[in-house]
Amino acid sequence: MRHGIQKTVSTEYDGSTLYHFLREGMGLAKKEISRAKFLEDGICVDGERQKVTAQVRKGQQVTVQTEKPDAVSGHLKASNAPLEILYEDMDVVVVNKPSGIPVHPSGRQTFEADTLANRLVHYLREKGEEGVIRIIGRLDKDTSGVVLAAKNRTTAARLEQQRERGRLHKTYLALTDGIPEPEQGTVEKWLVSDPADKTRMQVCPTGDMHGRYAMTCYKTVKKWEIKNTALLELRLKTGRTHQIRVHMQSIGCPLTGDSLYGKVVGSAGPESRAKAQEECGTRMNRTALHAVSLDFCQPFTGEPIHIEAPIPKDIARFMADVLE
């Protein structure tokens, strides 16, 4: 696991201050430089610790520590359950999350739960790369697909910046109970917690913009008119809780198998959940939502990276056996 980044001083920065090279030549933020200054051997030139006011010369090697070497997710218990790696380098790891497991432990489960974070702890520990698990963009427990994790603090910060600027984004596939009209469009609706059920979100009443703005773009990939079902490709412009599920429900196309927002649920409260799940189970045993691809840039080289996760067997089987 990378705890430091290194770069050779080029002719352009010959004679400049170390601080200028760190900011312009290495692209480090002020906070990243300030944090490194307080780490042991945090900022070194040719292996020797230097002040940021020092001059640098062409050909010198500048190394900056991005993380304390002993920084680990010690509060998480390692889980040796299967983990499907889609991509990995010294800064990031991308996995294909199965449905049915949460991304992070919650509440009293911190030490015991089998979550994606617990599995990553075990995987990296076995590789001798134990560190702090920083997952960029969570998925609901039922949702499958690509999940990106940063191996150090600086990587995480750069990926979050990419996400804010729209350079890091996921594409989703979903089955819906209903065919959207038009078949391609954008849903822009503010979201708030449901006052009758805090586990649910809902669209704000017309004209009320006190919630959180949310924007979802969708495109119909395939439709089964007799079954009144569609396969949609979706892209989020914002990342709100349950955003896809609530937005699709709001246009009359809730996700297939969704016991929280599906048609069998309607506006019912928690007492109807068990029955709703049983009814959904006759069609799809979980919410039919899959993060099918991820696009981002390598945080230090800027190389564009595109990762895909194949459609999971349960969704593929449902389309083949029930819809076709």
Phi, psi and omega per residue, in radians:
M1 nan 2.340 -3.081
R2 -1.314 2.077 3.021
H3 -1.845 0.020 3.110
G4 -2.711 2.715 3.076
I5 -2.071 2.615 -3.044
Q6 -2.347 2.502 3.090
K7 -2.642 2.527 3.123
T8 -1.532 2.371 3.131
V9 -1.199 2.201 3.136
S10 -1.603 3.002 -3.139
T11 -0.981 -0.642 -3.103
E12 -0.985 -0.577 -3.054
Y13 -1.859 0.174 3.117
D14 -1.064 2.112 3.134
G15 1.577 -0.092 3.127
S16 -1.397 2.948 3.092
T17 -1.291 2.708 3.101
L18 -1.044 -0.688 -3.131
Y19 -1.065 -0.770 3.129
H20 -1.077 -0.712 3.131
F21 -1.160 -0.691 3.128
L22 -1.094 -0.718 -3.101
R23 -1.315 -0.862 -3.026
E24 -1.620 -0.733 -3.087
G25 -1.362 -0.558 -3.113
M26 -1.934 -0.139 3.070
G27 1.210 0.492 -3.120
L28 -1.482 2.502 3.091
A29 -1.373 2.828 3.138
K30 -1.023 -0.717 3.141
K31 -1.130 -0.660 3.135
E32 -1.142 -0.706 3.107
I33 -1.173 -0.777 -3.135
S34 -1.073 -0.713 3.133
R35 -1.146 -0.736 -3.116
A36 -1.126 -0.572 -3.104
K37 -1.054 -0.480 -3.077
F38 -1.705 0.044 3.050
L39 -1.602 2.637 3.094
E40 -1.095 2.222 -3.060
D41 0.905 0.719 -3.056
G42 -1.161 -0.706 3.121
I43 -2.301 1.983 -3.071
C44 -2.201 2.584 3.023
V45 -2.101 2.104 -3.060
D46 0.895 0.710 3.041
G47 1.491 -0.034 -3.138
E48 -2.015 2.365 -3.122
R49 -1.123 2.385 -3.099
Q50 -2.361 2.681 3.016
K51 -1.384 2.700 -3.084
V52 -1.242 -0.203 3.111
T53 -1.474 -0.142 -3.120
A54 -1.182 2.710 3.062
Q55 -1.511 2.570 3.069
V56 -2.004 2.676 -3.127
R57 -2.127 2.676 3.126
K58 -0.926 2.342 3.104
G59 1.617 -0.215 3.120
Q60 -1.285 2.620 3.118
Q61 -1.744 2.115 3.113
V62 -1.843 2.200 -3.132
T63 -2.097 2.315 3.136
V64 -2.182 2.212 3.096
Q65 -1.346 2.310 -3.138
T66 -1.769 -0.206 -3.020
E67 -2.789 2.592 2.992
K68 -1.125 2.353 -3.102
P69 -1.033 -0.441 -3.093
D70 -1.736 0.214 3.129
A71 -1.315 2.052 -3.115
V72 -2.456 2.821 3.046
S73 -1.519 1.157 -3.051
G74 -1.161 -0.312 -3.139
H75 -1.383 -0.142 -3.123
L76 -1.769 2.322 3.077
K77 -1.453 2.336 -3.127
A78 -1.214 2.442 3.067
S79 -2.141 2.219 -3.116
N80 -1.609 0.349 3.061
A81 -1.114 2.759 -3.072
P82 -0.972 2.524 3.113
L83 -2.437 2.113 -3.116
E84 -1.672 1.931 -3.133
I85 -1.542 2.194 3.117
L86 -1.703 -0.510 -3.138
Y87 -2.837 2.586 3.089
E88 -2.756 2.461 2.907
D89 -2.451 -2.917 -3.039
M90 -1.245 -0.182 -3.083
D91 -1.988 -0.495 -3.051
V92 -2.398 2.796 2.977
V93 -2.444 2.346 3.130
V94 -2.018 2.232 -3.105
V95 -2.134 2.805 3.059
N96 -1.764 1.771 -3.095
K97 -1.315 2.237 3.034
P98 -1.342 2.758 3.047
S99 -1.249 2.726 3.054
G100 1.706 -0.136 3.069
I101 -2.175 2.465 3.094
P102 -1.328 2.853 3.105
V103 -1.307 -0.741 -3.122
H104 -2.214 2.684 2.982
P105 -1.161 2.806 3.088
S106 -2.468 2.595 3.073
G107 1.022 -2.286 -3.074
R108 -1.316 -0.095 -3.085
Q109 -1.450 0.041 -2.997
T110 -0.855 -0.746 -3.041
F111 -1.608 -0.348 -2.944
E112 -1.956 -0.404 -2.947
A113 -1.167 2.591 2.989
D114 -1.670 1.689 3.135
T115 -2.133 3.036 3.104
L116 -1.062 -0.688 3.125
A117 -1.097 -0.718 3.109
N118 -1.094 -0.680 3.132
R119 -1.198 -0.650 3.110
L120 -1.169 -0.654 3.081
V121 -1.003 -0.817 -3.138
H122 -1.129 -0.790 -3.096
Y123 -1.055 -0.841 -3.104
L124 -1.239 -0.594 3.107
R125 -1.117 -0.714 3.128
E126 -1.130 -0.489 3.124
K127 -1.508 -0.050 -3.076
G128 1.313 0.423 -3.102
E129 -2.103 0.595 -3.091
E130 -1.065 2.369 3.131
G131 -2.792 -2.793 3.114
V132 -1.545 2.231 3.134
I133 -1.435 2.033 3.122
R134 -2.163 1.798 -3.091
I135 -1.597 2.282 -3.078
I136 -1.769 1.777 3.126
G137 1.512 1.854 -3.088
R138 -1.531 2.818 2.997
L139 -2.102 2.615 3.044
D140 -1.078 2.800 -3.127
K141 -0.962 -0.760 -3.109
D142 -1.280 -0.438 -3.031
T143 -1.357 2.372 3.105
S144 -1.834 2.942 2.991
G145 2.123 -2.875 -2.969
V146 -1.193 2.332 3.050
V147 -2.332 2.320 -3.103
L148 -1.833 2.322 3.092
A149 -2.221 2.404 3.100
A150 -1.646 2.499 -3.112
K151 -1.603 -0.125 3.090
N152 -2.702 2.936 -3.027
R153 -1.088 -0.775 -3.100
T154 -1.128 -0.732 3.083
T155 -1.030 -0.792 -3.137
A156 -1.047 -0.750 -3.128
A157 -1.116 -0.701 -3.124
R158 -1.227 -0.627 3.106
L159 -1.206 -0.666 3.093
E160 -1.108 -0.664 3.081
Q161 -1.109 -0.716 3.095
Q162 -1.066 -0.712 -3.125
R163 -1.146 -0.723 3.123
E164 -1.105 -0.569 -3.091
R165 -1.621 0.046 3.104
G166 1.395 0.200 3.119
R167 -1.526 -0.323 3.057
L168 -1.962 2.092 -3.127
H169 -2.673 2.692 3.084
K170 -1.908 2.660 2.993
T171 -2.030 2.368 -3.081
Y172 -2.001 2.676 2.916
L173 -2.037 2.449 3.128
A174 -2.564 2.529 2.972
L175 -1.659 2.387 -3.119
T176 -2.157 2.519 3.013
D177 -1.489 1.478 -3.049
G178 2.360 2.590 3.130
I179 -1.873 2.083 -3.062
P180 -1.156 2.593 3.101
E181 -2.349 1.985 0.085
P182 -1.229 2.914 -3.071
E183 -1.346 -0.133 3.037
Q184 -2.475 2.340 -3.107
G185 -3.108 -2.932 -3.117
T186 -2.295 2.373 3.061
V187 -1.897 2.101 3.092
E188 -2.129 1.774 -3.121
K189 -2.530 2.436 3.125
W190 -1.321 2.521 -3.092
L191 -2.077 2.504 3.069
V192 -2.451 2.879 3.052
S193 -1.202 2.530 3.085
D194 -1.312 2.026 -3.101
P195 -1.087 -0.383 -3.136
A196 -1.520 -0.249 -3.084
D197 -2.766 1.805 -3.029
K198 -1.208 -0.164 3.085
T199 -1.454 -0.148 -3.086
R200 -1.961 2.696 2.969
M201 -1.919 2.836 3.087
Q202 -2.599 2.786 3.083
V203 -1.292 2.422 3.100
C204 -1.101 2.581 3.055
P205 -0.982 2.677 -3.118
T206 -0.912 2.255 3.110
G207 1.505 -0.191 3.138
D208 -1.627 2.053 -3.117
M209 -2.056 0.586 -3.131
H210 -1.515 -0.144 3.112
G211 -1.475 -2.668 -3.135
R212 -1.880 2.219 -3.115
Y213 -1.090 2.416 3.141
A214 -2.485 2.455 -3.113
M215 -2.387 2.184 3.140
T216 -2.194 2.245 3.061
C217 -1.803 2.368 -3.107
Y218 -2.350 2.734 3.078
K219 -2.550 2.307 3.127
T220 -1.341 2.099 3.133
V221 -1.572 -0.678 -3.129
K222 -2.707 2.661 3.105
K223 -2.460 2.576 3.081
W224 -2.084 1.655 -2.984
E225 -1.147 -0.653 3.135
I226 -1.108 -0.674 3.137
K227 -1.491 -0.127 -3.077
N228 0.932 0.824 -3.090
T229 -2.292 2.566 3.124
A230 -2.361 2.654 2.981
L231 -1.830 2.074 -3.084
L232 -1.949 2.577 2.927
E233 -1.812 2.288 -3.036
L234 -2.273 2.548 3.086
R235 -2.325 2.287 -3.140
L236 -1.634 2.365 3.000
K237 -1.698 -0.275 3.033
T238 -2.353 2.872 -3.108
G239 -2.162 1.329 -3.112
R240 -1.709 2.732 3.113
T241 -1.016 2.217 3.091
H242 1.021 0.435 -3.001
Q243 -1.002 -0.899 -3.118
I244 -1.060 -0.773 -3.063
R245 -1.107 -0.759 -3.118
V246 -1.267 -0.738 -3.136
H247 -1.108 -0.740 3.138
M248 -1.180 -0.658 3.066
Q249 -1.080 -0.655 -3.060
S250 -1.180 -0.362 3.102
I251 -1.833 0.282 3.059
G252 1.437 0.326 -3.133
C253 -2.305 1.129 3.140
P254 -1.108 2.716 -3.115
L255 -1.204 2.422 3.110
T256 -1.053 2.349 3.098
G257 1.414 0.037 -3.090
D258 -1.426 1.860 -3.094
S259 -1.366 -0.195 -3.123
L260 -1.639 -0.644 -3.090
Y261 -2.185 0.030 -3.078
G262 -1.200 2.992 -3.088
K263 -1.090 -0.533 -3.120
V264 -1.271 -0.248 -3.118
V265 -1.605 -0.758 -3.090
G266 1.030 -2.280 -3.137
S267 -1.795 0.283 -3.091
A268 -1.157 2.715 3.136
G269 -1.555 -2.925 -3.067
P270 -1.049 -0.476 -3.085
E271 -1.141 -0.327 -3.134
S272 -1.630 -0.028 -3.031
R273 -1.049 -0.827 -3.067
A274 -1.037 -0.802 3.131
K275 -1.127 -0.724 -3.134
A276 -1.080 -0.757 -3.125
Q277 -1.125 -0.664 3.133
E278 -1.120 -0.723 3.138
E279 -1.187 -0.716 3.119
C280 -1.121 -0.591 -3.083
G281 -1.098 -0.379 3.102
T282 -1.292 -0.223 -3.113
R283 -2.057 -0.974 -3.116
M284 -2.531 2.218 -3.000
N285 -1.405 0.050 3.059
R286 -2.806 2.978 3.102
T287 -1.078 2.187 -3.060
A288 -1.424 1.242 -3.130
L289 -2.316 2.266 -3.052
H290 -2.433 2.202 3.048
A291 -1.389 1.761 -2.932
V292 -1.509 -0.442 -3.125
S293 -2.666 2.784 -3.121
L294 -2.422 2.344 3.078
D295 -2.189 2.288 3.082
F296 -2.788 3.078 3.088
C297 -1.950 2.440 3.070
Q298 -0.965 2.215 -2.962
P299 -1.023 -0.424 -3.075
F300 -1.949 -0.519 -3.135
T301 -1.707 -0.357 -3.112
G302 1.404 0.061 -3.126
E303 -1.126 2.233 3.089
P304 -1.146 2.380 -3.131
I305 -2.238 2.271 3.099
H306 -2.150 2.159 -3.103
I307 -2.153 2.421 3.097
E308 -2.167 2.543 3.059
A309 -2.038 2.154 -3.092
P310 -1.059 2.661 3.092
I311 -1.036 2.232 -3.101
P312 -1.142 2.754 -3.032
K313 -1.054 -0.654 -3.071
D314 -1.174 -0.690 3.109
I315 -1.243 -0.727 3.119
A316 -1.088 -0.723 -3.136
R317 -1.159 -0.686 3.129
F318 -1.112 -0.745 3.117
M319 -1.128 -0.676 -3.097
A320 -1.319 -0.739 -3.003
D321 -1.549 -0.576 -3.031
V322 -1.784 -0.702 -3.015
L323 -1.593 -0.644 -3.073
E324 -1.360 nan nan
